[in-house]
Amino acid sequence: MGTSEARNLMNQGRPKDISKLTGVIYVAAQFKLEALLVQESQFKNGA
């Protein structure tokens, strides 16, 4: 999902949907970041 899409949703004036959406995106990003960090550390350790 691009930032322009997020902006379009915001312009529609549905703050509840936006906060829910941002929360979902944030959580997904956190998981993705953690997974990448774990992969990176495993790679460095030669696991």
C-alpha positions in Angstrom: 0.0 0.0 0.0 1.5 3.3 -1.1 1.5 6.6 0.8 -0.8 8.2 -1.8 -3.4 5.6 -1.1 -3.2 6.3 2.7 -3.5 10.0 2.0 -6.6 9.4 -0.1 -8.2 7.4 2.7 -7.3 10.2 5.2 -8.9 12.8 2.9 -12.1 10.7 3.0 -12.3 11.7 6.7 -12.5 8.3 8.4 -10.1 8.6 11.3 -11.2 5.3 12.9 -10.4 3.4 9.7 -7.0 5.2 9.4 -5.9 4.5 13.0 -6.9 0.8 12.6 -5.0 0.7 9.3 -1.9 2.4 10.6 -1.9 0.0 13.6 -2.0 -3.0 11.3 0.7 -1.6 9.0 2.8 -0.7 12.1 2.5 -4.2 13.5 3.3 -5.8 10.2 6.3 -3.6 9.7 7.6 -4.5 13.2 7.3 -8.2 12.4 9.0 -7.8 9.1 11.8 -5.8 10.6 12.3 -8.3 13.4 12.4 -11.2 10.8 14.9 -9.4 8.7 17.1 -8.7 11.8 17.0 -12.3 12.8 17.9 -13.5 9.3 20.8 -11.0 9.2 22.2 -12.1 12.5 21.9 -15.8 11.5 23.7 -15.0 8.3 26.5 -13.2 10.1 26.9 -16.1 12.5 27.0 -18.5 9.6 24.0 -20.4 10.9 
